[in-house]
Amino acid sequence: MLCTCGFAYAQSVSGKVTDEQKMPLPGVNVTIKGTSTGTITSADGTYTVPAKKGDMLEFSFIGMQPRTVSVGNATILNATLSEDVLNLNEVVVTALGIQREKRSLGYATQELDSKQILDVPRSNIVTALQGKVAGAQISSQGGAPGQGARIIIRGINSLSPGANNEPLFIVDGVPISNDSFTAGGSSGRGATNRAADINLEDVESINVLKGGAATALYGVRAANGAIIVTTKKGKNGKAVFNLSTTYGVDEVNKTPEVQNVYTQGYAGVYDKNSFWPTWGPTVAEARKLDPDHPAALFDNFKQAYKTGTQSNIHFDASGGNEKTGFYSSVSRFAQEGVVPFTDFERISAKINGNINLSDKFSVMASANFINSGGNRVDASDFNTRLVYWAPQKDVADFEYSEGALAGTMKPYRPEISTGNNPIYGNKTNKFIDNVNRLIGNVGFNYKPFAGLDVTYRFGLDTYNDSRRASAPGPRGIEGEAIYENNGLGFIEETRINSRDVTSNLVISYTKALNDDFDLTLRAGVDAFERSYDRVSTRGENFEVWDFIHLSNASLITTSQLISKRRLVGVYGEFGLSFRDLLFLTITDRNDWSSTLPKGNNSFNYPSVNVGYVFTDMIENRPSWLDYGKFRASYAQIGKDAIGTYLTSDVYRATASGFPIGDVTGWTRPSNKADLNLLNESTQAIEFGFEFKLFKNRVGLDLAWYQSNARNQILGVPISAASGYDRYTTNAGEIQNSGLEVLLNATIIETPDFRWNATANFSNNRNKVVSIKEGIESIFIGGDYGYAGSSASQVLYPGYAYGNILGTSYKRYYANPDDENPLILDKSRPVVIGENGFPVRSNTQKIIGNSIPKFMLNIGNQFSYKNVSLGFNFDFRQGFQKFNSLDNFHSAFGISKYTENRNETIVFEGVTADGQPNTKEVFLGQGTGPDGKNYGAGFYRNVYRGVTENFVEDASWVRLQSVNLSYSLPASILAKTSVLNRATLSLTGTNLWLMTPYSGFDPEVSVSSGNDDGFAGRGAYPGLRSYAATLRLTF
Amino acid sequence: MKITKYILMLSVGLFLSSCEDYLDVNVNPNGATRPPLRGLLANATYNTGDNVYTLGSTTSFYTQYLASPNQASPVDVYDRVSTSGTWGSLYDIMGDIYDMKRFASESNSFHYMGVANVLLAINLGMVADSYGDAPYSEALDFQTIVPKYDSQEQLYGVIQTLLDEGIVNLNRANEGEPLPRANDFIHEGNVKAWVKTAYLLKARYLNHLSKTASYDASAVLAAVSQAYTSNADDAQITQFQQRNPWAQVALNNANLFLGGWISEQFIDALNGKTFGVVDPRLSKITNPLPSGNFVGTANGAGRTGDGAGAQTAVYLTTNGFYSSTNSPLIIASYSESKFIEAEAAFRTGNKDRAYTAYLEGIGSNHDKVGVAAADKATFASSTAIAVGADKLTLQNIFDQKYVAIFLHPEAWVDARRFDYKYKDFTVPENSLLDGQFIRRLDYPDTERTRNSGNIPNVTLTTPLFWDK
């Protein structure tokens, strides 16, 4: 490197840096190449540096292609920087907040900048990553306001049903909690994952570390990957102000098809007070008997769900000078759900600042206060009540408005005062949560001499979550219809206090050993504590029907749970680079965890990764190959027991049915502890390539990985006869392997018009390698289906994760030994019984699998002058889900296919001896045309009891988002003396969906755990949203 | 470099001294390593009673006490239902009782140990009579995660041994903790009552062997004579957190979460249709239809009409004797003991003793249910009931015992011993076992997935050893 350090007569060069739209660019680094002299452009894009002729000025800014310009005679030097969609973030933030050059990394990472994150307004940081990260499977649990979303990177790494397979969220170097507890009656109500508290407008960039070598320094909590979030900081120069507002509407994007031919009654007989909503006669026949019957049936789904709204307003002010930077923001997000009486609000206030106290010492601090919460409803309850609701009545007419019964529920069987209305249920049966959270950190950085950097960070993430579930009691008025779940009135108050404290010290030393070799050494100490405390009190049976207060209840029960865990880690890193093109990094970390047995709670795990920029070595490389890198890594990751107190047995005063009066009942724990619990250990290998082609117009990133997680700590289900229900021990191994491809291309680039395309593809093969000897399988979750059609997700050794099991139609095998006892073979003919109906097989068999075969996202962005248009398509293929909503619909004659209920057919299949079936049967209820008694009919007797009928292909293709934006041109902005930028964007999310799944949007999930194969009644419908956003920069 | 060295030394120093203490937070604060004996007693007594309810809520369909309002409901039509919850509850409480006995023996609390034995016998008896072979010798103490199944005969031997040892311990002078009143939900700390219950159970299980060669009627009579002398001795739960679980069924039903519908078989036995005399217990158990009649639901047929609008069948009500908020949950009763005595006496040929016991069994149950003395007398002297000692048959005894132990799982044992020959008792409509009666529960799903290597090969019609 040339050193142009000579003092010629003092000269300074100044100028203005703008982007391609002639907008000024504040915050651009302007450095004299080869020196440490430089500055940052101010708010209007201007700069001044003491440079002289012959110097090279380097202009660099995140998100823009860097430029180097030589200083000539002129003292004014302007520069135009163009957007660099491809070479984004030359410098990336990796583990522990350490900034590394991307070229030196031996593992895959993926970065997103603020623009990409905010292309479509999202309320949850996890859903903002949807479709953008190769290898990440992100599922919105449903469209409830504030509802959680789940992210899994590179497959599920744990056999344990309750295990947290999600990556660690780190904000400004400090891990934060992403819990989503369902305590206090909130299960099924769309609990929020706590990372959703992050205000996306405060985010500068997100870097996704996919596990293995990337997270080796982070230790156990990042065994499933890490999402590094860097928030905006104040920059040197004039103060910058941003204001953005969004307003949007949401609607349900998909509802099941329902029949509208048959109305209330049973076996074709009309009865307007019937419990059965649609087993009666046709609408025409009913109208002859009942003049009050409407001309057409209501579609319950269209009537029950409404249009929701969301709005967001954000203001931030930041600034600074050469020594300090300051950023502050305030925002409010509010959403009203598509389900009546649901809402969510989040208010966030943030400040952060950094000060250089001297040349060597700087301090940074930040504090973010967030308040969030809303009224949540139980999706399963709501959807189930909709199933029962007779469509001849309008479900949106949910309460009486006048008369003695004003304000009470209007049931669908009014003459007998029964028939739960789900909307009335939402109005009265409430669950409201209110979270106050403070995320703060303080950091010190000391650079005693060149090459040595000492950083200490202290972080705090504490929240208290106050939840109230309540319902009023009956009023006691004659003829009052009671909503079943309200019982006699109840209130349940839950208070959760959670606190995470992190303390991290890292010392880095870099030195150029000689011309060819650079050395980096790091050592650090990390301490972490999580404490959690929950108290719940429930009062039932109100004296005064509408006094929602514990003092009004006659039966009080309470429970408490306390938990604390601590972790200490020591780590080191050794890095060597050769001529800036060959990189070797070796790390080692040792952890001590409080959740492992005393005396055996230490575990160690190393990693090594190599990066080789081979294009620098090729003499005459083709002109289209700008950059090519090969990556390889091997890492071990240790993991402790995520649950506390698993190494000893304690008895609890929580026996079922107690307390009775003032007597408590004690019981042994249902989980048997393993006194010799060991840590889990995962081994991960990764290979990859990065290419930049055609003058950086095309970027390609390929990665292949395989990881084996051994000694999995899980609660192995054991025979109840042993005296316990589960045994938490080391048992089992799970393997994940797959391919990730990320492709970016600037297809057209002209001064006025540009077209960028990106595609990311991933597949993950997931296999349960082994389970502890003596255990056949592990049950991870289930969903109810009528009459034996319940589905469950179970893990078997040698089989993939995510299998869905249930009952099926019996298949014919000439040789019974041919039948696979575990896997259903749908190609075989169905056995038809003597009664002419298909026979059910009760053996639980694998019917489908909820893990997609591959995921692909393709996005396009067009920009013409001041207008840009972007859209992306998301594909997820090759997986199934169990639809319990359709199961209920078939039992109640609501599904569209039940319109054939009065037909007589011959079922396709063979009889018990293999002969083709010829018996005609009536599908309806009661006495058929042949005089036989068909009882409850085919759909209730047979169809609804077979799981196979409801495990559906859930693959999809969707138009995930569309955005259109317009920025006011510079000429107009100049007229206002104050505005630096003004952009208006219109966005649409989930505008189009193509899927064979018959229920709601198949992305939704009943469970927030690892059993995501259920998308039926218990799930919120997915949403289609339209929004408009205005952004102003002053 | 000096600074780095200092920092490193400081870190390591701080480290070694405080690391161990800092990480020593894994003692669970949500419980205790030694539970109070009376806490285990409260749990053991209450939940043994609750288990009688849990098992009864399945067996009542097989004995046609209850019927499902849905046509062809699996439990009605002898479909294989998974009873993982029942199995789990039985073994769960046996684990707690086992621990209670273990802790009690450390302090020579003999009465606790005696009670533990009696409770173990009750629960093990329910397991053996429903499932046949089941784990015991390798169970309860985590000896293995896949305990082997002991044979039913062995289990019956264990039950008698447990009861005998229990009686011995209960009769000893206590050295450790005495039985407390408030935490004993069955007998309120009354040791003598426990001894009587132990004898009644001995009689009950000895009587189960009526179809086998080893049946010893005199042993049954000997045990029964040391058992109960009046309804006041009954082993039952009378305190609940909210209400008797059958009351919850009735309350749920009233709120249209249907359940507790009474079977035609039981209703006809009391409304005069089967025996020609109306049993005054009927109106104490449930309420009539608006028409004043009592009509039950045929098992397997489901509700007639559509189940709404005017009521067409009777069900458990929140003011019925068995299903009110504070109704007793009966584990063993004086009425039952009288019928055991009647049956055993009959089998020895002592018809007089049998007849007296039979009438006392009926009358004591009338008293228990709250029938007025006049109605009780009228019923007792009706021709269907007052057949006279000479004309007394096992049919009379079983038919009347059936009514007296409504909802109890013991009735299913009787039904199988009597080959379901109650008057007018038929297989349910839409039944799945080719016209045969059900003889056992299948092993639960949890055992099939967690202990499949040990499960015997049985079907729902494989009879238990005392049913052959």
Interface residues (C-beta under 8 A of the other chain):
Chain A: G265 Y266 D271 N273 S274 F275 W276 R413 I416 T418 P448 L452 V454 I482 E484 L505 I507 Y509 A523 V525 A527 E540 L555 T557 Q560 L561 I562 S563 K564 R565 R566 L567 V568 V570 W592 S593 S594 T595 K598 N601 T644 Y645 T647 S648 D649 V650 Y651 R652 A653 A655 S656 G657 F658 P659 I660 G661 D662 V663 T664 G665 W666 T667 R668 P669 S670 K672 V716 P717 I718 S719 A720 A721 S722 G723 Y724 D725 Y727 G774 I775 E776 S777 F779 A787 G788 V794 N842 Q844 G935 A936 R940 N941
Chain B: I3 T4 I7 L8 S11 F15 C19 Y22 L23 D24 V25 N26 V27 N28 P29 N30 G31 A32 T33 R34 P35 P36 G39 L40 A42 N43 Y46 N47 D50 N70 Q71 A72 S73 P74 D79 R80 W87 G88 Y91 D92 M94 G95 D96 Y98 D99 A134 P135 Y136 A139 L140 D141 F142 Q143 T144 I145 V146 P147 A182 N183 F185 Q239 F240 Q241 Q242 N255 L256 F257 G302 D306 G307 A308 G309 N430 D445 T446 E447 T449 R450 N451 S452 G453
